[in-house]
Amino acid sequence: MNNADPSAVEWDVIREDFPILRQEVRGHPLIYLDSAASSQKPRCVIEALRHYYEYDNANVHRGLHELSSRATDAYEGAREKVARYIGAASAEEIVFTRGTTESINLVANAWGGKFLKAGDVVLLTEMEHHSNIVPWQLLAERTGIKVRYLPVREEGTLELAELDKWLTPEVKIFAFTHISNSLGTINPVQELCRAARKVGAISLVDAAQSAGHLPINVQEIGCDFLAFSGHKMCAPTGIGALYGRRELLTAMPPWHGGGEMISSVTFEGATFKDAPHKFEAGTPNIAGAIGLGAAIDYIEKIGRAEIFAHDEALVAYAIKRMAELPGIRIFGPSGKRGGLVSFMMDSAHPHDVTTFADRYGLALRGGHHCNQPLMRKFRLPGTTRASFYFYNNRAEVDRMIEILKEVQRFFA
């Protein structure tokens, strides 16, 4: 499927692949609109985990017996799938991590700890998730580097007209989100990476909200690092990946020490394996990596262009329906956006909205969405967020509107 035509996909049939969506919550059919926090898992991913634990459960790389060989093949096969999925030059550029947060921490500690010095600048944006703020702040406390933020405009887009003002030769790394998890803004990552290269800066893309929703090719984007989480794209929790250009990974020291990442250990010191293995100390999340590989296979069968077209159409429909409601404010850009809508209702706090919606089986998310600095900038206590994926449909949006009308009546 390469025509990016969402009508060519049998979405209702695909929905049947997700057993969890068949249940009722508090006596109502579940409407799960919280995929930006964590997506649901199709049966094939669940079965991949079950098969590993029932037939292939063993540690990887270290054993000479059959189960270890099968586990290793499946684990490294998943690495190959990730490399193809994001267009990496080789599987050696893929480091398995617990997810986006650990991936960014790895870069901050291993690359930043070696190459950044007092006075150097890390440039972020005001729309970053805490996972792309706090690691750099911790590094700043230890090293004396400076952390600066490219402003976000009121309509939810980056202040790109001022990029040259912020992206100066002092900046050694520019780290930014691909799709904002609270605004839905799709940032021009290729343009941002190109701008970073012009001043000699390294680029890091947070692809947590994009990896499962639209096509990504790291070589076309031109990024130096890219991080994403499996649990937001139909894979298990506790697994994700960091892409790094091979020469950068080679130059970086290990972050964690332990078994598996070493070539040799003596009482006096140690030598380490090449990337990516020098960054994967200890027993990895083998089942999680296998589940991630199964999720990639599943998503690729549907087509990421088709998924994005479906998301785009559904969020446009949701915004159109929400505009019918009085006393509601929608945040984020008015044009193309990722598959989520954040909003505020005059009648109720976001926590009250999400708690009330849960009475009717509607799973929304209310709060700051790990974007506290951004919420303070917009003078908000938080927002309510509805986030969509390919297993959602218009009927669920219509039901959400009915429930939001009930919220207004209840809190009037």
C-alpha positions in Angstrom: 0.0 0.0 0.0 1.8 3.0 -1.2 -1.0 5.2 -2.5 -1.5 6.9 0.9 -5.3 6.5 0.4 -6.9 5.7 3.8 -10.1 4.6 2.0 -8.2 1.7 0.5 -7.6 0.2 3.9 -10.2 -1.9 5.8 -9.8 0.0 9.1 -12.7 -1.8 10.8 -11.1 -5.2 9.9 -7.7 -3.9 11.3 -9.5 -2.8 14.5 -10.4 -6.5 15.1 -6.7 -7.2 15.6 -6.7 -5.4 18.9 -8.4 -7.6 21.6 -8.4 -4.9 24.3 -10.8 -2.7 22.2 -13.6 -5.3 22.5 -14.1 -4.7 26.2 -16.5 -2.4 28.1 -15.4 0.1 30.8 -17.9 1.0 33.4 -20.7 -0.5 31.4 -19.8 1.3 28.1 -17.8 0.3 25.1 -14.2 1.3 25.5 -13.2 4.4 23.4 -9.4 4.6 23.6 -8.2 8.1 22.7 -4.9 8.0 24.6 -2.4 6.5 22.0 0.0 9.5 22.3 0.7 8.2 25.8 0.8 4.5 24.8 -0.8 2.7 21.9 -2.6 -0.6 22.1 -1.1 -3.9 20.9 -2.3 -6.1 18.1 -2.7 -9.8 18.5 0.4 -10.5 16.4 2.6 -8.6 18.8 1.1 -10.4 21.8 1.6 -13.7 20.0 5.3 -12.9 19.3 5.9 -12.3 23.0 4.1 -15.5 23.9 6.0 -17.5 21.3 9.4 -16.3 22.6 8.6 -17.2 26.2 7.1 -20.5 25.3 9.7 -21.8 22.8 12.8 -19.6 22.6 13.4 -18.1 26.0 17.1 -17.9 26.6 19.8 -15.2 26.9 21.3 -13.8 23.7 24.8 -13.7 22.3 26.4 -15.8 25.1 25.0 -19.3 24.7 26.0 -22.0 22.2 22.8 -24.0 22.6 19.8 -24.0 20.3 17.5 -21.7 22.3 20.1 -19.1 22.7 20.8 -19.2 19.0 17.1 -18.7 18.2 16.8 -15.9 20.7 19.9 -14.2 19.3 18.6 -14.5 15.7 15.3 -13.0 16.7 16.8 -10.2 18.7 19.3 -9.2 16.0 16.7 -9.7 13.4 14.6 -7.1 15.2 17.6 -4.7 15.0 17.7 -5.2 11.3 14.0 -4.4 11.0 14.4 -1.2 13.0 17.3 -0.1 10.7 15.2 -0.7 7.6 12.2 0.9 9.2 13.9 4.3 9.7 16.3 4.1 6.8 19.6 3.7 8.7 22.7 2.8 6.7 23.2 -0.4 8.8 21.9 -2.2 11.9 25.1 -1.2 13.7 23.6 2.3 13.9 20.7 1.0 16.0 21.0 0.8 19.8 18.2 -0.8 21.7 17.0 1.2 24.8 14.0 1.3 27.0 12.6 4.0 24.9 12.9 7.7 23.9 13.8 8.8 27.4 16.7 6.4 27.8 17.9 7.1 24.3 18.1 10.9 25.0 19.8 10.3 28.3 22.3 8.0 26.5 23.2 10.8 24.1 23.4 13.4 26.9 25.6 11.3 29.1 27.8 9.5 26.5 28.1 12.0 23.7 27.5 15.1 25.8 29.6 14.0 28.7 32.6 13.6 26.4 32.2 16.4 23.9 30.5 19.2 25.7 32.3 21.6 28.0 31.4 24.6 30.1 30.0 27.4 28.0 28.8 25.2 25.2 25.1 25.6 24.3 22.5 22.9 23.9 19.5 24.3 21.9 16.1 22.8 22.5 12.6 24.1 21.8 9.9 25.3 24.2 7.6 22.5 23.1 9.9 19.7 24.3 8.8 16.8 26.4 10.5 16.6 29.8 12.6 13.7 28.5 14.3 16.1 26.1 14.8 18.8 28.8 15.7 17.2 32.1 18.7 15.2 30.8 20.3 18.3 29.4 19.6 20.3 32.6 21.2 17.5 34.7 24.2 17.6 32.4 24.4 21.4 32.7 24.5 21.1 36.5 27.6 18.9 36.2 29.5 20.5 33.4 28.5 24.2 33.1 26.9 24.0 29.7 24.0 26.3 28.8 20.6 25.1 27.8 18.5 27.5 25.6 15.1 27.2 24.0 13.8 28.2 20.6 10.5 30.0 21.2 7.1 28.6 20.3 4.5 31.0 18.8 1.0 31.4 20.2 -0.4 29.3 17.4 1.8 26.4 18.4 4.6 26.5 15.8 8.3 27.2 16.2 9.6 30.7 15.8 11.6 29.7 12.7 12.1 33.3 11.6 14.3 33.7 14.7 16.2 30.4 14.2 19.4 32.2 13.1 19.3 34.2 16.4 19.3 31.0 18.5 21.2 28.6 16.3 24.7 30.1 16.6 28.2 28.6 16.5 28.0 28.3 20.3 25.4 25.6 19.8 26.9 22.1 19.8 23.7 20.1 19.7 20.2 21.0 18.6 17.6 18.5 20.0 14.0 18.8 19.0 10.7 16.9 18.7 9.4 15.8 15.4 5.7 16.0 16.5 4.7 17.8 19.6 2.9 15.5 22.1 0.7 18.3 23.3 0.2 20.6 20.3 0.3 18.1 17.4 2.8 20.4 15.6 4.8 18.7 12.9 8.2 20.3 12.8 10.3 20.6 9.6 12.9 18.2 10.8 14.9 18.1 7.6 15.2 21.9 7.6 16.2 22.0 11.3 18.9 19.4 10.8 20.2 21.2 7.8 20.4 24.5 9.8 22.2 22.7 12.6 24.8 21.3 10.2 25.5 24.9 8.8 26.7 26.0 12.3 28.6 22.7 13.0 26.0 21.4 15.5 24.9 17.9 16.0 21.1 17.2 15.6 18.9 14.9 17.7 15.3 14.2 16.7 12.7 13.0 19.2 10.5 10.8 17.1 8.3 9.3 19.9 5.1 10.7 18.3 6.1 10.2 14.7 7.8 6.8 14.3 4.6 4.8 14.3 2.6 7.4 12.3 4.4 8.5 9.2 7.4 7.4 7.0 10.8 8.3 8.4 14.2 8.0 6.7 17.1 9.3 8.9 19.4 9.7 5.9 16.8 11.9 4.1 16.2 13.9 7.3 19.9 14.3 7.8 19.8 13.9 11.6 22.7 12.7 13.6 20.6 11.0 16.3 17.0 9.9 16.4 15.1 8.4 19.3 11.7 6.6 19.5 9.7 4.4 21.8 8.1 1.1 20.9 5.1 1.3 23.2 3.7 4.3 21.2 3.7 2.2 17.9 2.0 -1.1 18.9 5.1 -2.6 20.5 5.6 -3.6 24.2 6.6 -1.2 26.9 10.2 -0.9 27.9 11.7 -1.1 24.4 12.8 1.6 22.0 15.8 2.5 19.9 18.4 5.2 19.4 19.7 5.7 15.9 23.2 7.3 15.8 25.5 7.9 12.8 28.1 5.2 13.0 31.1 7.6 13.4 29.3 9.3 16.3 28.5 6.0 18.1 32.1 4.9 17.6 33.5 8.0 19.2 31.2 7.8 22.2 32.2 6.0 25.4 29.9 3.5 27.0 27.2 4.9 29.4 26.4 1.7 31.4 29.0 -0.9 32.3 28.5 -4.6 32.8 28.2 -7.9 31.0 27.9 -8.2 27.2 29.3 -4.8 26.3 32.9 -5.8 27.0 35.6 -7.4 24.9 37.9 -8.0 27.8 38.0 -7.3 31.5 41.0 -7.5 33.9 41.3 -6.3 37.5 43.0 -3.2 36.1 40.5 -2.2 33.3 38.3 -3.2 30.4 38.0 -2.9 26.7 34.7 -2.6 25.0 32.8 -4.0 22.0 32.0 -1.8 19.0 28.6 0.0 18.8 25.9 -0.8 19.2 26.7 -3.5 21.7 28.9 -1.3 23.9 25.8 0.6 24.8 23.7 -2.5 25.7 25.1 -3.7 29.0 23.5 -6.6 30.7 20.6 -8.8 29.6 18.5 -6.7 27.2 14.8 -6.7 26.8 14.9 -9.6 24.4 11.1 -10.1 24.3 10.5 -6.4 23.9 12.8 -6.2 20.9 11.1 -9.2 19.3 7.8 -7.5 19.9 9.0 -4.3 18.4 10.0 -6.2 15.3 6.6 -7.8 15.1 5.0 -4.3 15.5 7.1 -3.0 12.6 6.0 -5.9 10.4 2.4 -5.1 11.3 2.6 -1.4 10.6 4.5 -1.9 7.4 1.7 -4.1 6.1 -0.7 -1.3 6.6 1.6 1.4 5.3 2.7 4.5 7.3 1.6 6.9 4.6 -1.9 5.4 4.9 -1.7 5.6 8.7 -0.8 9.2 8.5 -3.6 10.0 6.0 -6.0 8.2 8.3 -4.8 10.1 11.4 -4.9 13.4 9.5 -8.5 12.9 8.3 -9.7 11.8 11.8 -8.1 14.7 13.6 -9.6 17.1 11.1 -13.0 15.6 11.7 -12.5 15.8 15.4 -11.6 19.5 15.3 -14.6 20.2 13.1 -16.9 18.5 15.5 -15.4 20.1 18.6 -15.9 23.5 17.0 -19.6 22.9 17.5 -19.1 23.1 21.2 -19.3 26.5 23.0 -16.6 27.4 25.5 -13.9 25.2 24.1 -10.4 26.3 23.0 -8.3 24.1 20.8 -4.5 24.3 20.9 -1.9 23.8 18.1 -1.6 24.7 14.5 -4.6 25.1 12.3 -3.0 23.3 9.3 -1.5 19.8 9.0 -0.8 18.2 12.4 -0.2 14.9 14.1 -3.1 12.8 15.2 -4.0 14.5 18.5 -6.1 17.4 19.7 -5.4 19.3 23.0 -8.2 21.5 24.3 -9.5 23.4 27.3 -13.2 23.7 28.3 -14.4 26.8 30.1 -16.7 24.7 32.2 -14.2 22.2 33.7 -10.6 21.6 34.6 -8.8 19.1 32.3 -8.6 16.5 35.2 -12.4 16.8 35.8 -13.0 16.4 32.0 -11.0 13.2 31.8 -12.4 11.8 35.1 -16.0 12.4 33.9 -15.3 11.0 30.5 -14.0 7.8 32.1 -17.5 7.2 33.5 -18.6 6.6 29.9 -15.6 4.4 28.9 -13.8 7.2 27.1 -10.1 7.3 27.7 -8.6 10.8 27.3 -5.6 12.3 29.1 -5.7 15.5 31.2 -2.8 17.4 32.6 0.5 18.9 31.5 1.5 16.0 29.3 5.1 16.3 30.5 5.2 19.8 29.0 5.2 21.9 32.1 7.4 24.7 30.7 5.1 25.0 27.7 2.0 25.1 29.8 3.4 27.8 31.9 4.3 29.8 28.8 0.7 29.6 27.7 -0.6 30.2 31.2 -2.5 26.9 31.3 -3.1 24.5 34.2 -2.9 21.8 31.6 -5.1 20.6 28.7 -7.3 17.6 27.9 -5.9 15.6 25.0 -7.6 13.2 22.6 -5.0 11.3 20.6 -5.8 9.0 17.7 -4.4 6.0 15.9 -5.4 3.8 13.0 -7.7 1.7 15.1 -9.9 4.7 15.9 -12.8 5.9 13.8 -15.4 8.6 13.3 -18.0 6.9 15.3 -15.7 7.2 18.4 -15.2 10.9 17.7 -19.0 11.4 17.5 -19.3 9.6 20.8 -16.6 11.8 22.3 -18.5 14.9 21.3 -21.7 13.5 23.0 -19.7 12.9 26.2 -18.1 16.4 26.1 -21.6 17.8 25.8 -22.5 15.9 29.0 -19.4 17.4 30.6 -20.7 20.9 29.8 -24.1 20.1 31.2 -22.8 18.5 34.4 -20.3 21.3 35.2 -22.5 24.2 34.0 
